[in-house]
């Protein structure tokens, strides 16, 4: 742990987000012209964080509790009339946790200087600083914060309108794909080795990942890149967590999978496992997914692992008897939505968001089962550091609410090669669940389909 908990001051202002072209999301359009430090969007709603008021990093096996301890120790001094109990917007920390305790990448909490929240047609700004704000929102103090991020307030009725300077979303530069850590042939060999371990009874399921590298001819505007993902994959959760620390780096993508969502004492999760490419028709894909014993086994193991891991923290968990088919632009998945209620301790307190995330991570959907044996095999067969890939990513607030997706269908920015933390190098990851009867060539093809969202967003096929 490398940061002391600060005293932070907040001011909340409600604004009008304006309008965009018919059918477009105003929040996505705004994101395309900003350079965020954090983002979490789905179906045109969500959060954008700009700047950094405070941050904390942790690594190793205690990364979850150390980050949780820091967040719980932060002191808040809300502006009069905008206390956390009354304000419609609570302070938020964008969160990215490394997949493995052995990772060289650090896990990170980022508290933005400016948080934009757009939900149910209402938009709020939350300004956070280590220095006290002006007593009245909307004064020069607020204007100065907005100006630092290319924003301003324009007079409006009944609310001021939030306006981004500049009218166009920046164009993305040309990019090219470079070899990953291992070749495609080596990946298929790893799948074959995983199948041998399954046949020997070492594991029931193993989720093997591979990577590819992408290099841009010029710095990539992260807001424009995220806007592409949010527009093309609106039914997924578009995520971004940036850090100036070289050990943390930035992670971004559009994940279809929710590790845990917390609202008060309610917990929910979306489990995905079992995949076919969109080259199949919807009916063919449904028949193949719902009737294939291999696909069902892969999915059942993922649901079972989540339920078992969350059981100590919950009074009840419900999962559907049969999964449904989720259609995404690049693939079809078997999907199950698990819901339940958290257990309070003897003092009446609920488990914290990072405590719940630690219990849930990693599920069989991204690691395998049994977890310990699968994790050991991954280290041997993958031969790469996943970093934040397949780890929890999202946000948590001061009220115990949180969205932690699984960092899938995304990339890690490996440099900050231009101004405003705009990278030129990315490493993309994709993994597949290996069970008995898996075919190496089919699993390789599945990784190609799962790489498609980020490759397309970067202008590649």
N, C-alpha and C positions, 0 to 999 in steps of 0.2 A: 504494500500500500504506500502511495507516495504523495498524498495530499491531506492537508488538515481541513476539517469541516469548516466552511466559512459561515459568516452571517450575511444573508442575501436579502435585498430589498426588492419589493415587487410593486408594480402598478398595472392594473387591468383597464383596458379601454375597449368598448364595443364599437365596431366600424361596419361599413358596408363594403363588400368585396367587389361590387360592380357587376358587370356582365361580360360575356364573351360571345363568340359566334354560336349560332344555334347548334345544340348537341354537344358543345364543348364544355368542359368543366372549368369554371373560373379559377378554382384552386390549382388545377394542373397548368392552366395557362400562366398563372402567376409564378408557379414553381419554375417554369421554363426560362424565366428571366432572372432568377436569383441564384446565388451560390450558397446553398445551405450547409449547415453543420449537422443537421438531422432532418429526417423526413419519415412520415408514415401516412400513406394515403391508400384509400380503397373506395372505388365507385364515387370519385369526386369529392370525398370528405376526408378530413384527417388533420395532421399536424405538420408544420414546417418550422424548423428551428434555424435561427440565424445568429452568427457570432457565438461566443463562449463566455459565460459568466463564471463558470466553475467546472472542474472535471476531476475525476479520480480514476486511477488505474490499479489493476491487481492481476496477479498471475499465479499459476500453480493450483494445487488442490483446494486452497481456501479462497479462490477468486470470488466465488459467490458470496460467502458470509462477509468477506472484507468489504466488498462493494456495498452490501446491504448495511453494514455498520456505518460506513461513511454517509450514506444517504439518510439514515435515521438520525445522524448527528448534525446534519445541516440545520441551521437556525434561520427562520424566516421572519422578516419584518414587513408585513403587507401594508400598503398605503391605506389610510383610513377609508373604510367603506368597501374594501376589497379583500377582507380576510378570507383564508381558505375555506372557512365554514359558509361564507356567503357568496364568494365569487363564483361565477359559472365556470371559471377556468382555474385549475390547480396547477402549481409549478410541476414541470415534467423534466425527467432525465431520460435522454435517449440512451439506449443500452445495447451493447454488443459484447457477448461473452464467447471466448474461444472455445472451440469444440472440445479440445483435450486439455487436461491439466498439464500435459507435457509440452504444450505448444510454446514456441518462441514468441508468439504474438501475445500482447497483453489484452486483457478485457477492460472495458471502458464504460464509464458513465459521463455523459456530456450534458451539462445544464446550459441551454442557449441563453444568449443575451436578450433575444427577442423570439417569442413563440407566437406563431399564427395558428389559430384553431378555427376550423370551419366545419360545423356540425349542424345538421337539421336546419339549414338555411341561415344560421347565425354565425357571425365571425367575431372573434375576440383576439386582441393583442395582449400579451403578457410580457412586460419588460422586467428583466431581472438584472440586478447589479450588486456589486459589493459596496457601492456608494448609495446613500439615500437619494431617492428621486424627489422631484418637485412635489409639493403637497397636492397639487391639482393636476390630474391627467390632462393631456392635450396642450401643455405648455411647451416652451422651448426645449425642455429636457427630453420629452417624448419625441419631438421633432428631430432632435439631434441623433437619437438612437435610430430612428427610421432612415435618416439621411445617410448614416454610415453603411446601410445595406441597400441603398438605391431605391428607397421608398419614401413616400410623403403622403400626408393627409390632405384631401381636397374637400372643400366645403360641400356639404350635402344635407338633405332633409329626409328623415329625421336624424341620420347618422352621417358622420364624415366618411368619405370614400377613400379606401386604401389604394394608392396608385403606384405602380412601378415605373421608374424612369426608363425611357427607351421603349420603342414600340414593337420590336421584333425579337423573337427567340433566336439566340445565336445559332449559327450553322455548326454542325459537327465536322471535324476534319476527316480526311481519309484514314483508314485503319487497315492493318494487315494481321493475319493470324501467324503465330510462330509456334514451334513445337513446345509441348508441355514437358513436365518432368520425365515422363516415359512415353514411348510410342504406343500406338493403338495395338500393335501386336503384343507388346509387353502387358498392356491392360488385359487382353484376352487370356494371356498366360496366367495372370493373377486370378482371373475368374476361374480358370481351370483348377488352380491350386485351392481356391476357396471351395469349389465343388468337392475336391478330395477330402477337405476337412469336414464338410457336411456328411459325406459318405462314411467317414470314420466316427462320426458322432461327436466331434469336438464342439460344433455349433449346429444350430438348426437353420440359422439365417445369417448372412453376412452382407453388409452394404458397402460395396467397393466403389471408390470415387477415383476420377482422374481429372487432370487439369489441361488447359491450353492457355497460351499467352496471346495477348493482343497488344500491338504497339500502334500508337496514333502518330500521324505526321506533325501534329501540333497539339497543344494542351486542349483537353476535352472539357467543355463547359458542363459541370456536373448537373446543374439544374435542367439544362436542355436534355441531357441523357435520361435523367429521372422522369422528365415529362413524357418522353417517348415510351418508357416502360409503363407509366401510369395510364397512358392513353391506350396502348395496345393490350395491356393485361389488367384492365380495370377491375376484374373480379378477383384479382390477387391483391396482396398487400405489398405495395411498393415501399421499400425501406432504404434508408441511408443513415449511416453513423460515421462521422468524420472525426479524426483526431490529428493534431499536429505532432503527436508522438510517432516516431518511426516504428516503434514496437507494436503500435496499435493499428495504424493505417486506417483507410476508409473501406467500408463494406457496403455494397449496394446490390439491389436486385428487385425481383417481383416474386414473392413466395406465395404459393397456394396453400401452405400448411401452417396452421396455428398450433404452437406448442401448448401455451396456456393463455387464456383470456380471463382476467379477474375483474369482477364488478361487485364490490361489497363481499358478501360471503359466497357468491356464485362463481364457479369455475367452469370453463368450457374449453374444448380442444377440437381441432379438426385433424383427423389422422388420414393420411394418404399413403397408400401402398398398393401396388398393382398398376401397371401402366401399359398402354399401347399407343402407338403413334397416330396422328391425325390423318395418315394416309388411308385408314379404314373409314368406312361410312359410320355414322352414329349407331345404326342398328348392328352392323358387324362388330363394332367395338364393344357395344353393350353385351352382345352374345358371347364374345370372346372373354371379356372380363368376368361376367357373372357366372359363366359355366366352366371356366378353366380352374381346375383344382389347384394348380401351381399359383395362379394369381390370388386365389382366395386364401391359400396358406400363408403367402407373404403378407397379405393384409391382416389376417387374423392375428398373426404374431405381433404386428405393430400395435394393434388395438389392445391386445392382452398385456403387452409390456407397459403401455401408458397407464392402464387401469391398475395394475399391480404396483407400479411405482408411486402413483398418487394416493393409493389407499390409506397410508398412515396419516395423511393430512386431510382426509375427507370423511364426512358422515355418510355420503352416498355418491355413487357414480352410476350413470346410466349410459349405455351404448346401444345402438340399434341392433336388432337381431341379424339384419343383413345390410351390407353396405350399398350405397348408391353409386351411380356413375357420374363423375364430374367432368364436364367438357371444358377444356381450355384451348386457346388458339393453337397450341403446339402438340398437346397430348390429351388422352383420356386417362382418368384415374379412378380406382375404387376409393370411395370416401366414406368416412364415418364421423359424425359429430357426437362427441362425448360431453355430457354435462353432469354437474354435481354440485354439492354444497361442502364448503370447507368446515373443518372442525375447529372450534374455539378452544383455547387452553384454559387452565383453571382460573386465570385472571380475566377470561372473557375476550382475550385478544385473538385475532386471526393470524395465521402464518403470513409472513411478508411475501411480496411478489417474487423476490429472488430466491427465497426459501422454496416456494412452490416450483419455480423454474428449475432449481437444482434437483428436486425430487423427480421431475419429469424428464430431465435430460440425462443421457440421450435415450430416445426410444429405439425400438427395433426398426423403425422406419428409416433411421439415419446411421445406425451402428450395427445392429444385429442382435441375436439372442443365443445363449446367455450373454449379457452385456459385457462382463469382464473378459470372457474368452474371446468374444467377437472383437473387442477393443484391442486385445493383444495381437490378434491376427491382422487387423487393419494396419497396425504399425509395421508389421513385417511385409505385408503384401502390397500396400499402397506406396510406401516409400516416399511420402510427402507429408508436409505439415499443412493440415487443413486450415489452420488459423481460425478465423471466425466462420468459415464455411460450415454449415449444418449446426452451428451453435445458436443459442437464443439471441434474437435481435428484436428491437422494438422500443417500447417506452414504459415508464411507470411514473405515477404521480404521488403527491404527498398524502393522498387519501387511501392508498393501498390498491388502487385500480391499476391495471396493466394490460398491455397487449405484448406478448412475446411470441413472435413467429419463429419459424426455423429458417435460418439464412440459406435458402436454396435459390436456384435459378438466378444466380447472381455472380458477382465478381469482387475481388479485392483490388483496390487501387494500390499499385506498388510504388508510386512516386507521387510527388506534387510538382510536376515539371513545369508549371506555369503560375501565373498570378492567381490569387483567390483559391488556392488549393485545387487547381485544375490539373488532373493527372494526364500523363502520356502513356502509361503502361498499366495493363490490367491482367490479372490472372483469374480465369474463369474455371469453375468446378462443376462437375456433375457426377452423380452416383446412381447405382442401381442395386436393388435387393436381389441377392443370390440365394436361391433355395434349391432343393433337389429338383432335377430336371431343367434347370436353367441352361441356356445355350449361349456360349461366349459371344458368338456373332450377334445374337439378338440383344444381349446386354450392351454391347458396344453401340449398336444402332440406337438403343434407348438413351444412352448418354448424349449422342448427337442431337436427338430431339430435345433433351433437357438443356443443352447449351444454346438452343435456338433463340430464346428470348433475349439473352444478353448479346449474342452475336448480331441479331437483327437490330437491336437498339444502337449498336456500334456501327451499323451500316454494312454488316457482313451477312452472308448466307451460310 
